């Protein structure tokens, strides 16, 4: 491969990698946790303010090369667990309910 196309390919690859987790990386895990709890029937819906956090949750996906539901659920769980307190008491039960309902779907 010639140097110019190689650099172009590397630039495109780097951009794709940076954009892949951009939604989840920029989202506050506690806000995502709260919004996902609301649509899971625990608590109240955050309405339009929850659109971006919910999209961030669903943007966490693992493909290898097909959609890997188990790995996706694990990544989503790991992300939500970065919210302080998500692992404590009743909050862990809510987190488990979120993953059971929404963790495995693309």
C-alpha positions, 0 to 999 in steps of 0.5 A: 500500500502506498504511504498516502492511502495507508495514512488515509486508511489509518485516519479513517480507522482511528475516527471509527474507533473514536466514534464507536463508544462516543455515546457511552463514553460521554454519558454520565453512568448515573444518569443512564442508570436512572433513565434506564430504571425509569423505563424498566418500571422502577421509578419515574420516566425522565421524559425527553431528558432521558433520550440521550442517556437511553441512546447511550446505553443502547449504543454499547454493543459488541459485534464479533462479527455478529451481535454478541448479546452476552458480551453486550450485556456484560459491557452495559452492566460494567458501564452502569456499575461505574455509577457510585452506589449502583452496586449497593443493596436495592440498586444492584437489584434494579441494575440486574432488572435493567440488564435482564430487560434491556442488556441483551438486545441491540 
